[in-house]
Amino acid sequence: MMVSRRVFLVTSGAAMLQACGPQGGREAGSDLDDGTFGNPTMNNHLVQTGQIQAQSTLLRRFEDEVPSTITFAFDSATPDAEARAVLARQAGWMRQFPEVRFTVYGHTDAVGSSGYNYGLGLRRAQAVVRVLGQLGISRSRLDAVVSQGETRPLIVTEGRERRNRRTVTEVTGFMRRHPTVMNGEYAQIVFRQYVASAAPGE
């Protein structure tokens, strides 16, 4: 009898909390919540006490909101129209966080010599940096590009594989002396993300 009453109280309490939520739109910080009650508050606490790096939070958000990878035609370092559309989305995201730096990693498939593929991966990464620069992203925010050549395939094969002929863009740090970064504290950056996540009510 006592167990049934406790179950009823817990269920009723959850229903009341749900009923109190906003109708229409999204709560600020809702994209930081994995569905566990109180998780946004805990996330905020961990960030402000240094237990979670803001870089990791932004890396996860970047990967969730825009494609981080583009692919290339065989033996090519020129982004095609589809790749340029993805890069335009990446640039749009980058403009939201002007204090964030990125690294572009170039990859190839296994066709050709290791030396040739290293250079090809590097040219692909440089091409992406060039396009992002044309889209208004400062080159100072794009770290020295790194080529992995053929050493990190998505699909293990000795033959041609477009999915291996790719570049990957990642969040890798923050701009030094940027006005929104004070004394190495990044909580206000995540706070801006928290506020911006709210959608206006209907």
C-alpha positions in Angstrom: 0.0 0.0 0.0 2.8 2.4 1.0 4.8 1.5 -2.2 1.7 2.2 -4.4 1.2 5.6 -2.8 4.8 6.6 -3.4 4.6 5.6 -7.0 1.4 7.7 -7.3 3.1 10.7 -5.7 6.2 10.5 -8.0 4.1 10.1 -11.1 1.8 13.0 -10.1 4.8 15.2 -9.3 6.3 14.5 -12.7 3.0 15.3 -14.4 2.7 18.6 -12.5 6.2 19.6 -13.5 5.5 18.9 -17.1 2.3 20.9 -17.0 4.2 23.9 -15.6 6.5 23.9 -18.6 6.2 26.6 -21.3 3.6 26.1 -24.1 5.2 26.6 -27.5 8.8 27.5 -28.3 11.7 26.0 -26.4 13.2 26.7 -23.0 16.6 28.4 -22.9 19.2 25.7 -22.7 16.9 23.0 -23.9 19.5 21.8 -26.4 21.8 21.0 -23.5 19.3 18.7 -21.8 19.4 15.0 -22.6 16.0 14.5 -21.0 17.2 14.1 -17.4 15.6 16.5 -15.0 18.1 19.2 -13.8 20.7 18.3 -16.4 21.1 21.9 -17.8 21.7 23.2 -14.3 24.3 20.5 -13.6 26.0 21.2 -17.0 26.2 24.9 -16.1 27.7 24.0 -12.7 30.3 21.7 -14.2 31.4 24.3 -16.8 31.7 27.1 -14.2 33.7 25.0 -11.8 36.1 23.9 -14.6 34.9 20.3 -14.7 33.8 20.5 -18.3 35.7 22.3 -21.0 33.7 24.7 -23.1 35.7 23.5 -26.0 34.2 20.0 -25.7 30.7 21.5 -25.5 31.2 23.6 -28.6 32.8 20.7 -30.5 29.8 18.5 -29.7 27.4 21.2 -30.8 29.3 21.9 -34.0 29.2 18.2 -34.9 25.5 18.0 -34.0 24.4 21.1 -36.0 26.5 21.1 -39.2 28.2 18.4 -41.3 31.9 18.5 -40.3 33.0 16.4 -43.3 33.1 17.0 -47.1 34.4 14.5 -49.7 36.3 14.9 -52.9 36.5 13.3 -56.4 39.4 11.0 -57.1 42.8 12.7 -57.1 41.1 16.1 -56.7 41.6 18.8 -54.1 38.7 21.0 -55.4 35.5 21.1 -53.4 32.5 20.5 -55.6 29.1 22.3 -55.4 27.8 20.0 -52.7 31.0 20.4 -50.6 30.8 24.2 -51.0 27.2 24.1 -49.7 28.4 22.2 -46.6 31.3 24.7 -46.1 28.8 27.6 -46.3 26.9 26.0 -43.4 30.2 25.5 -41.5 31.0 29.2 -42.0 27.6 30.3 -40.8 28.1 28.3 -37.6 31.6 29.7 -37.1 30.3 33.3 -37.3 28.2 32.6 -34.2 31.3 32.0 -32.1 34.0 34.5 -33.3 36.3 33.5 -30.4 36.5 29.8 -31.5 39.4 28.3 -33.6 39.2 25.4 -35.9 41.5 22.8 -37.5 40.9 21.2 -40.9 42.2 17.7 -41.3 42.8 16.3 -44.8 42.5 12.6 -45.8 42.8 10.4 -48.9 42.1 6.9 -49.9 44.8 4.3 -50.2 45.4 4.6 -54.0 48.8 6.0 -54.7 52.0 6.4 -52.7 52.1 7.5 -49.1 54.1 10.6 -50.0 51.7 11.6 -52.8 48.6 11.1 -50.6 50.1 13.1 -47.8 50.5 16.1 -50.1 47.0 15.5 -51.6 45.4 15.5 -48.1 47.2 18.7 -47.3 46.0 20.3 -50.5 42.4 19.3 -49.7 42.6 20.8 -46.2 44.2 24.0 -47.6 41.4 24.3 -50.2 38.8 24.1 -47.4 40.6 26.8 -45.5 40.7 29.0 -48.6 36.9 28.5 -49.2 36.1 29.3 -45.6 38.3 32.5 -45.9 36.3 33.5 -49.0 33.1 33.0 -46.9 34.4 35.6 -44.4 36.1 33.4 -41.7 39.4 35.0 -40.6 42.4 32.8 -41.5 43.7 33.5 -38.0 40.9 31.3 -36.7 41.9 28.3 -38.8 44.8 26.5 -37.4 47.7 25.2 -39.5 46.0 22.4 -41.4 47.0 18.8 -40.8 47.1 16.0 -43.3 46.5 12.4 -42.3 47.1 11.2 -45.8 45.7 7.6 -46.2 46.4 6.6 -42.6 42.9 7.0 -41.1 40.3 5.6 -43.5 36.6 5.4 -42.7 36.3 2.4 -45.0 39.2 0.0 -44.9 40.0 -0.8 -48.6 43.0 -0.6 -50.9 40.7 0.6 -53.7 39.1 3.9 -54.5 36.6 5.0 -51.8 35.1 8.5 -51.9 34.2 8.4 -48.1 38.0 8.2 -47.4 38.7 11.2 -49.7 37.6 13.8 -47.2 38.3 16.7 -44.9 37.1 17.0 -41.4 36.6 20.4 -39.6 36.9 20.4 -35.8 36.7 22.9 -33.0 40.2 23.0 -31.5 40.4 26.0 -29.2 39.9 29.7 -28.6 41.4 32.8 -29.9 43.8 34.4 -27.5 43.0 37.9 -26.2 39.5 37.8 -27.7 37.3 40.3 -25.8 34.7 37.6 -24.9 37.4 35.4 -23.3 38.4 36.8 -19.9 41.4 35.4 -18.1 40.9 32.0 -19.6 37.3 31.7 -18.4 34.8 30.4 -21.1 31.6 30.1 -19.1 30.2 33.3 -20.7 30.6 31.7 -24.1 28.5 28.7 -23.1 26.1 31.1 -21.5 25.6 32.8 -24.8 24.9 29.4 -26.4 22.4 28.7 -23.6 20.5 32.0 -24.2 20.6 31.7 -27.9 19.1 28.2 -27.8 15.7 29.6 -26.7 13.1 30.0 -29.5 10.5 32.7 -29.3 7.1 31.6 -28.1 4.2 31.3 -30.5 
